[in-house]
Amino acid sequence: MRSLVFVFTLSLSFLSSAQTGREARIDSLENALNIADQDTTRVNILSELARSYGGVDSLKAFEKGFAAIALAKKINYLRGMTDANINVAGCYLDYFDAENAKKYFTIGNNFADKLVAKDSSTRNMRIWLRGKYNIGVAYGYEGNIEKEIELIAETIPYAQQMGDKMFVANANTSLGIKYSSLSLFDNAYDIFLISQKQYEEVGSTEDMIYHSLSFSTALASMDSLELMKSTLDIAKKNLDKIPNSFYEGHYYMELGLYYAKIGEYVEALNALDKSYTYYKEQSSSFYIKLIYQRYAETYSGMGNFKKAKEYTLRYINFSDDNHSFNDKLGSYYSLAKYDAKLGNYKSAYNYLKDYVAALDSARVGELGNEMQQLEIRYKTATKEKEILALKNEKNEAALALQIKKSQTYLLGATASILALLLFVGFYAYNSKLRRARKKEREQEKEVALLKQRQENEVFSAMIEGQEKERKRLAIDLHDGLGGRLSGISLNLSKLNKDEPKEYPKAQLQKIMKDLDDSLTELRSIARNMMPETLVKFGLQAALKDYCSSMTGSGTKVTLQFYGTEKGISLNQQVTIYRVIQELINNAVKHAKASDVLVQYMRDGNKVDITVEDNGIGFNKVNVTEGGMGLSNLKTRVAYLKGDLEFHSEENEGTTVNVQINVDAA
C-alpha cells in the first residue's frame, strides 16, 4: 500500500499556484478574454485559463482547453496548438486519467518538437519541457515508474542550460519521490536534500510546502521519524503564512501519519479529522480514499479493530475501481486479521480466501498458458499415434498422400522463413532510418540551443549596457543637478533667515543663475535619456542638436549629414543616435580630442557612419579587451545587423566606421 502514498504526493507536482490567489488570477484572465480582439491572444488566454481551472473546476478547465485547441487549429497557430494540447493533457492528469493525458501530451509534444525546431526561445523551451516532464508523470500514474524517471531526468539538463532553477528543483523533487517508491531510499534522500537547497534559493512559500510534504512522506517510508517531524515543521511554518492553502489538508494527513508512527494515536486521529474536514466536500476525491487508509492503520495501532475494519472497507469499496493488485492483497489480508482479532473467524476465513484468490489471480494467466501447452502436447502425441497406425493399415496411396502433405508443409515453412528474413531486413532498415532521423533531430536541437545561447548573450550585453546608462544618469542627477538644487535651497534658507531690510537683488540674481544652470543641466540629462528633438524632428535634427551641445571651449564637433532618415524605424534611429553619441563621448572624454568630425551617408538601403577625431588614440590591445564602452557599441551595432571597424594609432587620432543595411536591421 506504500505506493499509494507516493501517487498522492505526485498529484501535487507542478501546480503553478495553489488555491490561494488563484481566484484572482482566474478573474483577471476572464476579464482579459472578454476584451481580447486578436485570435492569438484569445488562444493564449484560453490555454492559461485551462491551467488555472485545473484541479479546481474540471468542467471549465476542459471547456477552456478544448476551445483553445479549436481556435489555434483554425488559425494554424503552432505555439497555441502546442500549449493548449499540453494543458488539456494536464487537466486529465489532475483527475488521474493517465490514458487521455498521454494521448494529448503526445499530440502537444509533437507540436512542441516542431515549435522549438523553428524557435528555441526560452518561452517555447519551457512549453517543451513541461510536456516532456508531465508525460513522464502520466507513465508514473500507470505504474511505469522507470519510464517516468527516464523522461524527467531527460528534461533536467535542458532546464539547467536555460537557467530555469525552479524547474530543476521541481524535477529533482519528483525524482526523489520516484526513487522512494522504488525503495531506493539512499538515492531519494540525497536528491531531496539537493532540491531542498534549490527551493530555498528560488522557491516561493508554497514551493517549500510542496517539497517538505513530499520529503516527509518519503521519510515516513524510511522510518526517519525525527527528521520527518522537523520537515513537517518547515511545512507548517510556511503554511502559517498562507491562510486556506491548497496544501493544508495534505499537511494534516502527513502529520497524522507521523503521530501514528510514534504511537500518539489520539493526536493522529485529530490530525486526520482536520484533513478529512478539508476534503470531505470532494466525495470522489482520491485524497479521501487515502485518508480512509490512514484511519484504518491508526485504529489498528490503537487496537480498535472494529474501526480499523470499517475504514478498510471504506477504502476497498471507494467510488473509484482503480485498485492495484497490491491494494487488494493488503486490504483483504488486513480485513482477515481484524476479523480474527474480533473473533469473527468465519468472516476472517472468507477474507483470507479472498486474499489467496487475489494472490492466485496473478498466476492464473501463467497457469492457463501451461495448461494450453500441455493440451497441445497431448493432442500432438495422440495424432502421432494415429498417423503411425495409419502407416501400418493404409496402402501406398495413403502414404503418398502423407508425403505430399509433408512437402506442402516444407514449402510453407520455407515461405515463412523467407517472409521472416524479409521482415527482419525491413525492420533493420527502418531501425537504421529511425536512428538517422533521431540523430538529425538531436543535431537540430543542439543548433537551436546554440542559437538560443547566442541570443541570450546579446540580450545580456544589451541589459548590461542599459544598466550602465541608468547608473550614469543617476550619478548625473545626484552629483550634478542634485548638488545645484541643494545649493539653491541653502541660499534661499539663508536669505529667509537673514531677513534683509533691502531688496536682495544680488543674492536673487545668483539664485536665478543657479536655477538657469540647473535647467540647462536637466535638459542635457533629458537629452541623454531620450532626445526629444529626434522624436519630433528626426535623426538629422537630433544629431545636429547634440553636436552643437558638445561643441564648447577647446572642443569642436562637426556634423556632415548626406541623405535622409526616411524609411528607418524610430527604434533604429534611436539606436543609430546612441552609437554616434557613444563615439562622440569617447572622442571627447577619453581620447581628449579637440576636433571631431561626424559623417552620416546614406545610399539606398545602406548607411555609412564615420566618426573621426584628433585625440590620443589607442592600440589594438585596448580594442580587443573592450575598453571605451566597446561592449555597448558592439551590442547596438549587432542589433542593427551592422559591422563595426576601428582604425587608430597612439597620438594619431581614431577613425571609427559603422556600416548598416537598413533592410537587414
N, C-alpha and C positions, 0 to 999 in steps of 0.2 A: 504493500500500500504506500510505500515511501514515494514511488514515482508520482503519485497524485499531488503531493506537496509541491513538487517542482513544476508540474504543469500549471498549478495555480500561480506560482511566482512568475512564470514566464508570461502569463496572461497580462501582467502589468508592464511588460517590457516595452520600451519605446513609446510611452504615452507622452505626447508633446506637452500636454498640460493636464492637470487634474481637474476635479470638479470646480475647485475654487478659481474664479476668474474666467472660467470657460463660457459662462452665460454671457458675460460682457463681450467676449470676443465674437460669439455667435451673433449677437445683436448687431455688432459693428459690421460683420460680414454681410448680414442680411440687408442692412441699410445700403451698403456699398453695391450690392447686387441690384437693388431697386433703381439706382441712378446710373449704373454702368451702361454705356452706349456702344461699346466695342465688343464684338463676339469673343475675341481672345481674352479680354478682361473678364467677361462673364464665365468663360470656361475655367479660368484660374480661381475665381471666387467660388464657383460651384464645387470645384475639386477640394478647395480648402474647407468648405462647409462640410463636405462628406467626412473629412478627417476629424473636424471639430465635433460633429454629432456622433462619431463612432464611440460605442460603449455607453452612450447616454440615451440616444433616441434612434434605434435601428431603422425605423421606417423612414425618417428624414435623412439619415445617413445614406441609405441606398437610393432614395429619391434624388438627392443632390448628386450622388456619384454617377448614376446612370444618365442623368441629364447632362452632366459634364462630358461623358463619353460620347453621347449622341451629337452634341453641338461641336465638339472637337473633330469628330469624324466628318461632319457636314462641311466644315470649313477647312478640312485637311490640315489641322494644327497638330504637328508632331509632338511637341512638348506637352500639349494639353492631353492628347491621347495617352501618352506615357504616364503622366501624373494621375490622371483620372482612373485608369485601369488599376494602377498600383493602390490607389486609395480605396477603390471598391473592394479589392482583394483584402485590404486591411480591415474593412467593415466585416467581411466574412470571418476574418481571423479573430476579431473581437468576440465573436459568438461561436468560436471553436469549430467552424465549418472548414476544415482543412482542405477538403476536396475542391470546393469552389474557390477558396483562397488561392490554391495552387494554380487553378485554371486562369484566374485573372492576373496573378503575379507573372505567369508565363507570357501572357499577351503583353502586359506592361513592360516586362524585362526585354522582350524582343524589340519593342519600340525604343526602349532606353538604349540598347546597343546601337541602334541607328542614330539616335539623338546625339550621343557622345562622340560617335564617329564624325558627325558634322560639326559639332560644337561642344568641346570638352570643358566648358566653363564650370566654375565651382557650383553654380546653381544646378546645372544639368547632372554633374557628377554626384551630387547629393541625392537626386532622384534615383539615379542608377544604383547607388549604394543601398538606399532604402529598399528598393525592390529585391536586390540580391540577398540582403540580410533577412528580410521577412519571409521570403520563400523558404529559407532555411528553417525559420521558426515554424512554418506550416509543416515541413517534414518532421520536425520535432513533435508536433501535435499527433502525428500519425505513428509515433514511436521510433522513427528512423533518426535517432539522436546522432549517430555517426555522420550522416549526411548533413544534419544541421550544423554540427561543429565544423565540418569541411567548408560549408558556404559562409558561415560567419567569419571563420579565420581568413577566408579569401578576401573579405572586404577590408580588414584592418590595415594592410599595407597601403591601400589606396587612400583611406581616410587619413593616415599618418602623413602621406605625401601632401595632401590638401591642407594639413594643419588643423583638421577637424577633431580637436581633442575630446569634445563631447561625444561624438560618435564612437571614438575609440574606447572611451570609458564605458559606454553602454554595451559595446560589443564584448569587452573583457568581462563585464559582469555576467552577461549571458553565457559566455564560455565557462565561467565559474559555476553557474547553475547546472550546466550540462555535464561538466566533469563530476559534480556531486551526484547527479542522478545515475552516473555510471560507476559510482563508488570510488572514483579516482580522487580521494579526498586531499592528498598532498598537492596535486595539481590545482584543485579547486581553491584550496586555502591560499596558495601563492598568488594566483591570479586575482582573487578577491582583494588581497592586500594592494596589488598594483592598481586595480580600478578604484579602490577607496582613495588612494593618493590623487588619482586623476580627477575624481569628483570633488575632492577638497580644493583642487586648483581651479576648476572651471565650472563645477556643477552648481545648480541652484539648491534651494532648501528642499524642494520636492525630489530632486535627484538624489540627495543624501538620504532621504527617507526610503526611496526605492532601493538603493544599494544596501542600506542597513537591514531592511526586511529580507531581502534576498540572501544576504550573508548569514543572517540569524537562522534562516531555515536550513541552510547547509550545515551550520554549526550544530544544530539540533541532531542532525543525522550523524555528525562526528562525535556526539556526546561531549562537546566542548561547552559545557553549560555556563561556566563563569564568563567566558568570552562572549557567549550568546547574550547574557544579560547586559554586559557593557555595550554590545552592539545595539540591542533594543533600547537602551538608554539614549544612545545617539539619535535613534529614530524618534523617540518621544520628545527629546529636546527640540528637534526640528518641527515635529507635529504641532507643538505648542505655539509656533509662530504662524500657523495657518489654520484658522478655525474651520471646522467642517471639511477637512481634507478628504479627498478620494481614498487615501490610504488608511484612514482611521480604523475601519473595520478590519483590514488586514493586520494592523498593528496589534489589536486586541486578540486576534486569532493566534498570532505568534506568541504573544505574552501568555495566553492560556496554555499553549504547548510547553513553554518554559516552566510554568508553575507545575504542570502535570509531571514533567520530567524530574523535578526536585521533590515531588511528593506533597506540595502545598495545594491540595485538590480544591479546597474552598476558594482560594484565590484564582485557581484555574477556571472554575465554573463562573466566577464573577466576570472574568475577562471574556470568556466565551459568550456569556449573556450579552455583554456590550457589543461584541462583534455581530451576534445574531440580530440584535436590535437594528444595527446599521443595514443589514442585508435582507431583513425579513420581508420587506415590501417586494423584493425581487424573487418571487416564489420559485422561478425556474433557474435561478442563478446557480452556477457551478459552485460558487463560494458557500452557499447554504449546504450543499452536498458535502463539502469538505468539513464544514463546522459540525455536521452530524457525526462524522468520523472522529473528530476531536472529542466531542462529548462522550462517545462510546468508550474511547481509550481512557478518558478521565474517570468516568464512573467505574470502569473495570479496575483501575488502580485503587479506587476507594472501597472496592468490594461490593458495590451496589450493582450486582449482575443483572437485576431486572431492568434498571435504567440503561445499562450498557447494551442489553439485548434490544430494548426499544429503539435506541438511536442507531444501532447497527441495521435493524430492519428498515428504518427510515433511509439510511444510506443506500442499502442494496436495492430498495424499491423506489429510488428517486425518479423524478419525471423523465430524465434522460436515460436512454438504454445503452449508453456507451460505456459499459463497464469492461475493463480489461480482464484478461484471464487471471492475473494476479489479484485483482479486486475481488472476483468471485471466490477464488480459493481462500483468501484471507477472511472474507466475510463469513462464509459457510463454516470455516474452522472456528472462528470466534463465536458464532451462534451455538455451535455444538458445545463449546467449552462453557458458555454462560448457562445453557440449559442444564448441563451436567452439574454445575455449581448450585443451581436452583433445585436440583432433584428431579427435573423433567427428563428422565432418562430416555423415554420413548422419542420425545422431540429431539433430544440431543443425538440419538441414534439416526434419526431421519436426516438431520443436518449433516451428520458425519457421512451419510450415504451421498448427500448432495456434493459434499466436499470430494469424496472419492470419485463420483461421476464427473465432476469438473476436472479433476486431475487426470482421469482416464480419457476425457474427451480429446485431449491433446494427442493421445496415442491412437485414436480411432482411425484417423486418416492413414497413418502408417500401417496399422494392423490390417485395414481394409486392403491396402496395396499388397501386403504379404499374402492375404487370403486369395486375392485375384491371381497372383503369381503361382500359388500352389494349385489353384483350379486349372490354370492354363497348362501347367506341367502335367497334371493328372490327365487332362483331355489329350494332350500330346502323346503321352505314354499309351493311352488306350488306342489312339489312332494308329500308332506304330505297330501295335499288336494285330490290329485288324489288317493292316497292309501286309504284315508277314504271313497271316493266314491266307490272304488272297493270292499271294505268290505261290503258295502250295496248291491252291484249289483252282485258280484261274488258268486259262490257256495262254498261248503265246500272244494272242491278240490283246488280252488284258495287260500282259507285261509290256507290250509295245506301247499301249496307250499310256501306261505309267511312265515309261521312258520319255514319251513325247511331252507329258506334263512337266517332267523334270527339266527338259530342255527349255520349256516355256518359262519355268521359274528361273533358270540360269540366265535367259535373255532379260527377264525382268530385273534380276539382281544386277546384271551388267549395266542396264539402262539407269538403274537407281544410282550405281556408283558414279557413272558419267555425270548424272544430274548433280550429285553431291559435289563432285570436283568442280563443275561449273559454278555452283553456288559458293563454294569456298573461294574460287578465284574472283568471283564478282564481289564477295564480301571483303576480300583483301584489298581489291581495287578501291571500293568505297571507303574503307578504313584509311587507306593512304590519302584519298581525296579529302576526307574529313580532317585528317591531321594537317594537311597543307592549308586548308581553309582556316583551321584553328590558329596555325602559326601566322597566317596573314592577318587574322583579327587581332592577335596579340601585338603584332608589329604596328597595326593601325592604332591600337590603344596606347602603345608606347610613344608613337609620334604625337598623338593627341595630348598625352601627359607632358611631353617636352614643350609642345606649343603652349599649353596652359602655364607651365613653369616660366617660360619666356614672357608671356603676357603679365604674369604676377610680378616679375622683376621690374618690368616697365612701369606697372601701376605703383609698385612700392617706391620707385625712384620719383615718380610724379608726386606721390603723397609726401615724401621727404622734402621735395622742393617747396611744396605748399606750406609745410610746417616751418621751414626756414624763413619763408616770406612772412608768415604770420609773426614769427619771433622778431624779425627785423622791424616790422610795423609796430609791434608792442614796445620795442626799445625806443623807436622814434617818438611814439606818443608819450612814453613815460619820461624819457630823458630830455626831449626837446620841448614839445608842446606842454607837457605837464609841468616842467620847470618854469616855463614862461608864465603860465597861468597862476602858479603858486606865487611867483614874484609879484604879479599884478594884485593878487589877493592881499599879500603882505603890505604893499604900498597903500591900497585902499584902507586897510585896517589902521595903518599908522596915521593916514590923513584924517580918519574919523576920530582917532584917539587924541591927536594934537589939537583939534578944533580950531583951525586957523581963523583969525579975525578977518583977514582979507581973502579975496577970491584966489585960490591956489592954482593960478594959471600954469606955472612952470611944472608943478607936480602932475596936474591933469594931462598936460601935453606929453609928459614922459609916459604916463599910463596909456594914453591913446596910441602912442608909438608902439608900446609893447603889445597892445591889442592888435594893431595892424600887422606887426611881425608874426603874432600867433596865428592870425587868419591866413597869412601867406604860407606859413608852415603847414597849417591844416590843409590848405588847398594842395600843397605839394604831396602830403601823405595820401590824400584822397585820390590824387592823380596816379600815384603808385598802385593804389588798391584797384581802381577801375577807372581808366581815363575817360572822363565824361565827353571830351572832345571826340574820341573815337566813336562812341555810341551815337552821337548826334551828327557829326560831320564826316566820319570815315577815317581810314588809316592815314592818309596823307596829312590831313589837318592835325591829327593826334601826334604824328612823328614831328611835324614842323613845330608844334607847340612844345613838345618835350625837348627837342634840340635847342630851342630858344631858351628854355628854362635852365639847361645845362651850360649854356654859354655865359661866362662871367669873367671876373678878373683872372687873367692868366690862362683861361681856357676858351677855345673857340670850337663849336660843334657845327659842321656844315652838312645840310641835307640836300641831296640831288635825287629827285623823285621822277622817274620816267615810266609812263604807262598809267595804269589805273588799278583800283582795288575792286572794281565791279565784278560780280560773279564769285567773289570769295566770301564764304560764310563769316558771320560775326565771330564765332569761336576761333576760326582760323586767323582772322585779322588780329584778334586779341593775342593769340599765341605768337604771331609774327612780331607784333608790337613788343611782347615780353622778351623775345630773342634779341631784338635790336636794343631794347632798354638795357638788358644784361650786358651786352657787348660794349655799349657806351659807358656804363658804370665801371666795367673792368678797365677800360682805357683811361678813364679819368681818375678813379680811386686807386687802382692797383698799378697800372702802367705809368701813372703820373704824366699823362700826355697833355700837351698844351694845344694841340691841333688834331681834331678828329673829323674824318670825312665819312659820311654815311651815304651809300648809293643803293637805291631800290630800282630795279629794272625788270619790267615785265614784257615778255614776248609771247603772245598767245597764252598757252597754259603753263608756261614756265616763268618762274620768278627767281631772279638772282639778287642776292643781298651781299653787299661788301661793306665792311667796316674797317677803316684803315686809320692808324694813329702813329704818332712820332714818339711814343713812350719808350720805356726802358726795355721792353721786350722780355722774352723768357726763352729758356731752352726746351728741347723736345721732351726731356725727362719730366718737366713740370706738367706738360700736356698729358703724358702717359699716366702720371699719378693723379690727375683730375683736379688740379688747382684752379683757382679763379672761377669757381662756380661752374666748372665744365660739366659736372654731372647733370645740373639742371638744364643747361643748354642742350646736351645730348638728348635728354628726355623729351624736351619740347620739339626739337627737330625731328626726333623719331616719331612723335605724334603726327607731325606734318608729312611723314614719309619722305623726308629730305636727307641731304648729305651735308656734312659739316667738315670744313678744312681750315687748318691753321698754318700760317707762314710767319715765322718770327725768328729773329736773332737778337741776342742780348745787346742793348743800347742801339738797336737799329729799327725799333718800332715793330708793330704787329699788323698783319692783314688777315682778316677772317672772311671766308667765303661760305655762303649758305645757298644751296640750290634746292628749289621746291617745285614739284609738279602739282599744280592746283587740282587736276583730275584725281590724282592719287591720294591727295590729302583727305 
